[in-house]
Amino acid sequence: MPGERLTVRDTSEVGRFPGAAPPTRVELTIEKVEEKKQEKGGCCRWLKKICPCCCKPQNSTSHDVTDRIEMVKPPAPIVAPEPVKPKPENGEAKEIEELKLSVVSVDLMSSKLGQNRREHHTDQFDESELIIRRGQTFQIEMELNRPFNADTHKLHLDLKTGSLPIVSKGTHVIIPLVDHLEDERWEAKIVEQNGKKIKLSVNSPANAVIGLYGFTVTTGLLKGEATSSYTSNKNIFMLFNPWCEEDITFLDNEDERKEYVLNDTGRLYYGTEKQIGSRTWNYGQFHEGILEACLFILEKSDMPPSGRRDAVNVVRVISAMINAQDDFGVLVGNWSGNYAGGVSPTAWSSSVKILREYHASNGKPVEYGQCWVFSAVTTTVLRCLGIPARSVTNFQSAHDTDVSLTTDVYFDENMEPIDYLNSDSVWNFHVWNDCWMARPDLPPGHGGWQAIDSTPQETSQGTFRCGPASVNAIRSGQVYLKHDTPFIFAEVNSDKIYWQKNLDGTFSQIHSEKKAVGHFISTKAVGSDERADITHLYKYNEGSEEERIAVETASRYGSKPDYYSTPMAEDVSVEVKMDGEGPRMGTDAQLSILVKNLSSQPRRTTLHSQVAVMYYTGVLKGTIKTEQMPVELLPNEEKTIEWVLPYQQYQDQLVDQAALMLTLSGRVSETMQVLANQTTFRLRTPDLTITPLGEAVVGKEMAAKITFTNPLPRTLKGVMFRVEGLGLQKDHEVVVGDVGSHSTVTLTEHFIPTQPGPRKLVASLDCKQLTQVHGVANIVVLEQ
């Protein structure tokens, strides 16, 4: 805009992680801040424990490269001198020396384009190490000092992980040389021999410990005691294998494996059930340094390395470690609206910077996150480790605080809410994760999708974590099955119960809503950016006999098992409707209240309405408007009441997500039936429009135009854009400053694509007065 100066602030250099792509150029008057020189990093604490090892910086001059990790052979132990043996005769010594076998070099065949990485579906990882999946063979080559002879030579491989590798724990693996490979065991076979060079095919079991391994080859003579060892200067990363039928994470659908393991971008859903918003997220699980960061999280959790063979155990630990609530995990949750000292949760659009910053700081929690950020980072970590995962959004998501498996709302004698008792809440939306695995620890039929939640809401066995809970168990109300199934069941299928205080201090149940929570449960569709509704996986059709049986089955295990013994009749109903996609930010909010008389007699009531600004978690900030509306209905009559909230009444009151709750209550004079309805809605915000300019070719500069129009009749203060595209350009910030009422900002980005294929350029707007403004452009990058 005229008279304003745009500044690019490079935020990718955190700790030891410099920028990834060629420098970004932004038109026109953009001032680029000089990048700080990176400090050299030392060994990571968690890697020091392995055999031991050290971190060695790569000598590459390219940007955005994580320090390379090398395994260092430990010094030979000091042993007591052995009794002097008679020296062999000169001829015998000469014969032994001529037969002695040692390794000259080892090639782990770790090239991204090589057979191992392609066959193991790890060729997208930016790391140069060998990355393989368990339960599947891989190849290595080695050069010896002389041709291998099976009649005189012996050879075996050693893999070690963890600070104290132990054979019985599966953390020290001794791989023998065999003539024929068999499934479900560690073995190696020579498949090619050419002079002094041999090629081995190595097999691993489908329950191998995942993680970082050091690799050693030991050689010797069949009839001799002396051996020679060679330790590779490269490591081996072992991951879960959804392509292997014997692996607990096996997923028998190639399109779903591509989506839930290999797709490095996705969609997150937010808003309200009637106004579902979506945004693109860069998971970036294959980005340089992310695999090391994910394994660092497991190391930080102090989970024994032997526990990493069990996917159930791993995802439970991850659900605890993604939040920093009690274990210095990845993200600090913040719902206050004050994000000083950190990044606003709505400003993130990628997991990459979050995970790399956490790793680079040796485990200092990153500020700040809310549910969709916790979920997105969890998706990144699970996909990176090889566990199929997706982010899931539940609209009208209940938060049950007393294990009643109901959502309770308390009113006093005058039908005013009793705030100190209303600890249960219904979030406009809540985002958690599904991950796919078998559940051998549960009765048959409970494998498949498992729900886990990294947002710190309630503790589970003393730690802020949740799941994995079988989605099948949630659907059928089998809340007695682990882990944390009752909590997630209440989120998606609890009844909302209204209670009124009696004169003697007791409470009577006055109304119930059986369809109040768990609506439009959403995730990104397989193979497209469309929204997929998966509500049917979590619950039977609302009101069906199966759904009621599930609710009543679950309630028997809650703190109010006798609630469902008293059915109540109703003949007047209240419903709130909105036109189209609902009200927009900066305009008057208009809704319609539909009141129906289902009886053959006249009915009279007075509807009390109040609208409150709310956090998306269901916590109310404060009421901004109240009114009373007398309603008289003839037999079988319907009436529509137009309800309006002027812009002036909410303009200075909104918090993140621009969400509001309209509460209606009343009593039918003739029958004393209580009417109660709570409706949440949001004020829709505009999108950023991103338009690619020019042809997208690897190594060739192109541009993209980003456009934003301020929808408010007021100036936006301190506007900042965050722009990132995996394989297109590194993440960076563009400080725009103030944007006047209804003004339009146009920003042109210049960058050089580095990776071919379909890519996404993502941008978000960070501004105190306006949140959840973002945009995405799909760009297909051609080979040069």
HUUR-V840905 format. One line per field, one symbol per residue. ss: DSSP state (H for helix, E for strand, C for the rest). psi: psi as a letter, one per 20 degrees, with the letter a starting at -180 (. if undefined). burial: + if it has 16 or more other C-alpha atoms within 10 Angstrom, else -. A space follows every 10 residues. Layout:
ss = ???
psi = ???
burial = ???
//
This chain:
ss = CCCCCEEEEC CCCECCECCC CCCCEEECCE EECCCCCCCC CCCCHHHHCC CCEEEECCCC CCCCCCCEEE ECCCCCCCCC CCCCCCCCCH HHHHHHHHHC CCEEEEECCC CCCCHHHHHC CCCCCCCCCE EEECCCCEEE EEEECCCCCC CCEEEEEEEE CCCCCCHHHC CEEEEEECCC CCCCCCEEEE EEEECCEEEE EEECCCCCCC EEEEEEEEEE ECCCCCEEEE ECCCCEEEEC CCCCCCCCCC CCCHHHHHHH HHCCEEEEEE EECCEEEEEE EECCCCCCCH HHHHHHHHHH CCCCHHHHHC HHHHHHHHHH HCECCCCCCC EEECCCCCCC CCCCHHHCCE CHHHHHHHHH CCCCCEEEEC HHHHHHHHHH HHHHHCCCEE EEEEEEEEEC CCCCCEEEEE ECCCCCECHH HCCCEEEEEE EEEEEEECCC CCCCCCCEEE EECCCCCCEE CCEECCCCEE HHHHHHCCCC CCCCHHHHHH HHHCEEEEEE ECCCCCEEEE EEECCCCCEE EEEECCCCCC EEECHHHHCC CCCCHHHHHH HHHHHCCCCC CCHHHCCCCC CEEEEEECCC CCCECCCCEE EEEEEEECCC CCEEEEEEEE EEEECCCCCE EEEEEEEEEE EEECCCCEEE EEEEECHHHH CCCCCHHHEE EEEEEEECCC CCCEEEEEEE EECECCCCEE EEECCCECCC EEEEEEEEEC CCCCCEEEEE EEEEECCCEE EEEEEEEEEC CCCEEEEEEE EECCCCEEEE EEEEEEECCE EEEEEEEEEE EECC
psi = qpiqpqppoo jinpdknrqh rqqqppqgmp opppqqppqp qaqqghhhin jarrpoqqjq jrrlpqpqpp pppqqpqpqq pqqpqpqqqg hgghgghhip prpgqpojlj qhjrgghghj ljiipiqiro orqqjqqrqq qqprirqpoh hhqqprqppp qrhmppghij iopoorprhp pqrkqpqqpo iqpncipqpq ppqqqikqpq apqqpqppqa qhjrhprpqp pqjqrppprq niiphiqhjp olohhhhhgi gipjrapqqa crhimpqqqq pogkijqpih ghhghhghgh ijpphhijio hggghhghhh ihqjgjklag ppqojhiokp iapphiiqjq ighghhgggh jkkpqqprqa ghgggghggg gghgijopqq ppppqmoqno ijkijqoppp qahjkppngi imhqroqgqp pbqpqprqmi irqqjjacpp pqoipngqqo ljqnrpappp hhhghjjmii prpkhgghgh hikqqoppqp prhjirqqpi qqoikhrmql pqrpqpjrjq ppokhhhhqr ppirhgghgg ghgghijaim ijgjinqqqp jpqpqpqqpc jrqqpirppp rpooppojrj qqqqroppqp pqpqqiiipp gqpipqrqop ppprpkqqqp ppppoqhhii hjiqaqilqq poppqrppgh ijpppppppq rqopqrqppp oqprpoppip parppppppo iqlrppplpp qppqopjgqq qrqoohbqpr pjqppppppp roqipraprp ppqqpophip rlorrqpppo pqq.
burial = +----+++++ -+++++++++ ++-+++---+ +--------- --++-+++++ +++++++--- ---+++++++ +++------- ---------- --------++ +++--+-+++ ++---++--+ +++-+++-++ ++++++++++ ++++-+++-- --++++++++ +++++----+ +++++-+--- +--+++++++ ------++++ ++++++++++ ++++++++++ +-------++ ++-+++++++ ++++-+++++ +----++-++ ++++++++++ ++++++++++ ++++++++++ ++++++++++ +---++++++ ++-+++++++ +++++--+++ +++++----- ---+++++++ ++++++++++ -+++++++++ ++++++++++ ++++++++++ ++++++++++ +-++++++++ ++--+----- --++++++++ +++++++++- -----+++++ ++++++-+-- --++++++++ +++++++++- +-++++++++ ++++++++++ +-----+-++ ++-+-+++++ ++++++---- +-+++--+++ -+---+++-+ ++++++++-- ---------- -+-+-+---- -+++++++++ +++-++++-- --++++++++ ++++++++++ ---------- --++--+++- ----+-+--+ +-++++++++ ++++++++-- --++++++++ ++++++++++ ++---+++++ ++++++++++ ++---+--++ ++++++++++ +++++++-++ -++---++++ ++++++--++ ++++++++++ +++++++-+- ++--
//
